[in-house]
Amino acid sequence: MSKISLVTIAIPIAAYLLGSIPFGLLFTRLFGGGDVRKSGSGNIGATNVARVAGPLPALLTLLFDTVKGAAPVWLAARLTGDSATWMMIAALAALLGHCFPIWLKFRGGKGVATAAGAFLMLCPPALLGSIILFLLVLYFWRYVSLASIAASASMPLLIYILWAPHHAPPLIVTFGALAAAMIIIYKHDANIQRLVQGEESKFSFEKKRDAE
């Protein structure tokens, strides 16, 4: 089997498996918070980990979820000579792993931190722009879900504008960014319904083991 064929098989599989590691679940248990899926919102992401187990495991979850998005994209770049196509494939595979992990019956997190890590490798200026938007929305409205949706929705446009001076990104990157945004927004469906109904919880680092 040729090297390119091995890469074709290995990159998406490795990226998916790495992305599917449920760090939020692992860190919550490590810090004595039990099964994070049975508390708070039931999500394995950093926001719910903060509510259930406190800020330290939440920060660790955020860090490791970001790394598991960045690592496979970095590896894909090294193995393929910085191929934007393979980097984007790795990014989407890692995101799918986090959102639909095989270990948790395909019921995972919402993918914001993992996508951030992936786009850090693909287009750092676009990620910086989305982080600024995230922080602004979070500061003024205090809804992590709304900030996440806004930042995710902005990423395809930011990448298109900031990919490189006077150069648009390859089509695979443009459509990949759109796909990533759609996946993340889809995973926020329940949050969107609560936002519309005025029932979404505002963010706080306060530990709430019995939150609904």
N, C-alpha and C positions, 0 to 999 in steps of 0.2 A: 504494500500500500504506500502511495506517495506521501511525502511530507504534507502537501496541501490537503490531501484527503484526511490525514490524521488530524490536522488542525481544524478542518471542517467539522469533524465529529467531536473533537475534544473541547473546543471553545464554548459552544452553547451548553453542552452537558455540564462542564466544570462550572460555568457561570451560574447555571440554574441551581446546582447543588450547593454552591457557596451562598447564593442568595437565599436559599431555603433554610439556612440555619436560624432558628428562632431565638435570637439573642435576648429579646425582651422576656420571653418565657424563662430562659435559663438564668438571667440575672435576677429576676424577681424571686425565683426559687432560692437562689444562692443567698439573697439578702433576707430570707425568711418571709417573703410576701405570699408564698403559696403559688397557686396557678392563676396567673394574671388574666387568663381567659374567663375566669369565674368571678371577677371583680370589676368594678368600674364599668367601663364601656365594653369590656370583653376583648379589646384589641391588644395585640402584642407589641404595639409601637411604644415609643418613648413617652408620649403624652399620658397614656394610661398607666405605664410603669411608674411614672411620677406620682400619679394619684394613689396607686396601690402600695408602692414600696418606698417612695421617697425620691429625692433629687439625685443621689449618687448612682443608684442602679439605672435611673432614667438617662443620666448623662453617659453612662457606659453603654447603654443600649443605643443611644443616638450615635455614639462614636463607632461602635462595631457595625451597626447597620449601614453607616456611611462607608466604612472601609470595605464591607462586602459588596458594595456597588462599585467602588473605585478599583479594587484589586483585579477583578476579571477583565475590566476594560484596559487597565495598565498591562496585564499579561497578554491580552490580545494584540495590543500595540507592539509589544516586544516580539511576539511570534510572527507577526505578519508585516513588519516594516511600517508601522503606523498606518495601517489600512483603516480608513474611516468606516468602511463597510463592516469589517470584522469587529471593530470597536463598538459600533452601534448594535450589532448582533449580540455581543457580550453584555452590553448595557441592558438590552431588553430581556435577555435570558435571566440576568440577575434580578431584575425587577419582577419578572414573572415568578421566579423562585421565592422571593419575599412575599409577594401577594398571594401566591397559590402554592405553598410548600407541600411537597409530597408527604413529609413527616407529620403534618397536622391536618391530613385529609383535605388539603388544598384550601384551608381556611387560614390565611395569614394576615399580615399587616397591610397598611395602605400605601407603602412604597415611597414615601416622601424622602426619607433620609437615604435610602438605597439609591434612588434616582439622583439625589444630590451628589453622592459619591461618584456615580457613573458620569454625570455631566461635568464634574470637576475635572475628569480626565479628558473629556471630549471638547469642552469649551469653557474654561474658567471665567472669562468675562460675563458670559451669559448666566452662569451660576451665581456670580456676584450680584448681578442685576436682580435675579429672582429672590435672592436672600434679602436684599434691601426691600423689595416689595413685600416679602413675607413679614419682615419686622415692622414695616409701616402699618400693614393691615392688622397685625397682632397688637401693636401699640394702641391704635385708635379703636379697635373693636373687641380685642381680647378673645377672639375665637381662633384657636389653632386650626380648626378645620377650614374656616374661611380663608385664613392666611395661606394654608397649604394649597387650596384649590386655586387661589389667585396666582400664587407663585408657579404652580404647575402649568396653568393655562398660559402664562406669559412665556414659558420656556421656548416653545417653537419659534415665536417671533424674535425673542432675544437672540437665539442661536442664529437665525437667518440674518439678523442685523450685525451681530458681533463675531461671526465665525472667523473672518479674516478681513483685513483691509481691502475693500473693493472686490471681495470674492464672496459669492453665496456658497453655502455648504452643499455637499453632494446631496442628491435627492434622497438617498438612503438615510442620511442624518435628518433631513427635514421631515420625512414621513415617520422616521423612528421617534423623533421628538414628539410629533403629533400623537403617535400611538402610545407613548409613555404618558403623556398628559391625559389621554382618554382613559387609560387604565387607572391612573390615580384618582381621577374624578369619579369614575365608576365605583371605585372602592369607598368613596365618600358619599355614596348614595343616601345612607341613613342619616349622615350629618346634614346633608342638604335638606332632607325632609324636616329635620329638627330645626334647622335655621329658618326655614319658611314658616314653621309653626311657632317660632319663638321659644323653643324648648331646648336649644343647644346650650350646654354648660360652658361657661367662660373659664379660661385656663387659670389654674393656680398650682403652685408647687405643693400645696397643702396635701397631706397624705389622707386619703379617704378610702378606707378598705371596703366600706359598705355602700359606696356611691352607686346610683342606678345608671 
